[in-house]
Each structure stands twice: as C-alpha cells, then as structure tokens.
C-alpha cells in the first residue's frame, strides 16, 4: 500500500461518524463528543526524479515533469 492510498483510507475512516463517536467516547468518556482529528500532510514527490516539492507546484523544478497529486475528497 503506497502513501497516497494509505492517506485516502485514513481520510475515509476519519469521515465515518461511527469512528468519530467511538474515538470521542474513548477519549472523553462522553458519547457524542467530537474530537479534533489531525490529518497527516501528504508529501508530494516527483514521479520521475523523486524531488520533494511544495504543494502549490504544478511542474517539477528538477526535471520539468507534471506533478500528479492524489485526488482530494
């Protein structure tokens, strides 16, 4: 499982209401408590040369390849 598919799965789990309710009850002891869940920042790497890039870049500075980003939900 690569980093992008792992991030997508984490996002799916975190959006599920039953997960939030169970986590809230576990953390606070109160049903219906809505905890703040931090999401992990996805690191964007060039598929051709492997350079780590800023989230705003559309093309790689090193090789000029177009940046492929994971789909946002």
HELIX and SHEET records of a PDB file:
HELIX    1   1 UNK A    3  UNK A   15  1                                  13    
HELIX    2   2 UNK A   17  UNK A   28  1                                  12    
SHEET    1   A 2 UNK A  44  UNK A  45  0                                        
SHEET    2   A 2 UNK A  52  UNK A  53 -1                                        
END                                                                             
